[in-house]
């Protein structure tokens, strides 16, 4: 159970970092 949650959080962090990178490419500042 705990391992599933940590894996889920890691996936969310990766998606969030991707969104930030895309936003920076598009010229948005977060």
N, C-alpha and C positions, 0 to 999 in steps of 0.2 A: 504494500500500500504506500509506504513512504517513498519507496524507489519510484513508483509510478508518478507520485506528485512531483518529485524532484525532476524527473524526466520531462514532465509536462511544463514545469516552470522554465527549464532550459530551452524548450522549444519556443515558449513565449518570448524569452529574452532574445533568441536568435531572430524571431520575426520582428520584434521591436527594433533591434539594431538594423535590420534590413530596411524597415520603414524610415528610420532616421537617415540612413545613407541615401535612400531615394529622395527624401525631402531635401537633403542638402544638395543633391544633384539638380533638383528642380529649383533651387534658389530659396528654399524656405529656411527660416532659422527657428530652431526649437529651444 
